[in-house]
Amino acid sequence: MLEYKAGWYGREVIAVDRWYPSSKTCSSCGALAEKLPLDVREWACRRCGAAHDRDVNAARNILAAGLAVSACGDGVRPPRS
């Protein structure tokens, strides 16, 4: 249904991996928090100090991942070290 509606309006649907750590990734510097329990709604990045609302941060990361896929076909999962 979503793809049908997107096509109707000339838009593209990009699916982001279900396990993409959008809430745990700092949208400012890209640092990945080790653990972020679901009850934590606001957090600060240990690397750059940016303060994040969990949902707003996740939305920014999902948008960036979708734009990366749209622009260059890149995957959306960050590399593990």
C-alpha positions in Angstrom: 0.0 0.0 0.0 2.8 2.4 0.9 4.7 1.7 -2.3 1.5 2.2 -4.3 0.8 5.6 -2.7 4.4 6.6 -3.1 4.3 5.8 -6.8 1.0 7.6 -7.2 2.7 10.8 -5.9 6.0 10.3 -7.6 7.9 9.4 -4.5 10.3 6.6 -3.6 10.0 4.2 -0.6 13.3 3.2 1.0 13.3 0.5 3.6 15.9 0.9 6.4 17.2 -2.2 8.1 15.0 -3.1 11.1 18.1 -3.5 13.3 19.7 -0.2 12.3 20.8 1.5 15.5 19.1 4.8 14.8 18.4 5.7 18.4 21.9 4.8 19.7 23.8 6.6 16.9 24.7 10.3 17.5 23.3 12.3 14.6 26.0 15.0 15.1 29.2 13.0 15.1 28.2 9.4 14.3 29.3 7.8 17.6 27.5 4.7 18.6 26.3 4.4 22.2 27.0 0.9 23.7 23.7 0.6 25.5 20.6 2.7 25.5 17.7 1.2 27.4 14.2 1.9 26.1 13.3 4.0 29.2 16.0 6.5 28.4 14.3 9.3 26.4 17.1 11.8 26.4 20.8 11.2 26.3 24.1 13.0 25.7 26.8 11.8 23.3 30.0 10.8 25.1 32.2 11.8 22.2 30.9 15.3 21.2 28.5 16.2 24.1 25.5 16.8 21.9 22.2 16.4 23.7 19.6 14.2 22.0 15.9 13.4 22.3 15.7 9.7 21.5 13.0 10.0 18.9 14.2 13.1 17.2 17.7 11.7 17.0 16.4 8.4 15.5 14.4 10.4 12.9 17.4 12.4 11.8 19.5 9.2 11.5 16.8 7.4 9.5 16.4 10.4 7.1 20.2 10.5 6.6 20.3 6.7 5.9 17.5 7.0 3.4 19.1 9.9 1.7 22.4 7.9 1.5 20.7 5.0 -0.1 18.9 7.3 -2.5 22.0 9.1 -3.5 24.5 6.4 -3.9 22.9 3.0 -3.1 25.0 2.8 0.0 24.0 0.4 2.8 22.6 1.8 6.0 24.3 -0.3 8.7 27.4 1.3 10.2 30.6 -0.9 10.1 31.3 -2.8 13.3 34.8 -2.3 14.8 
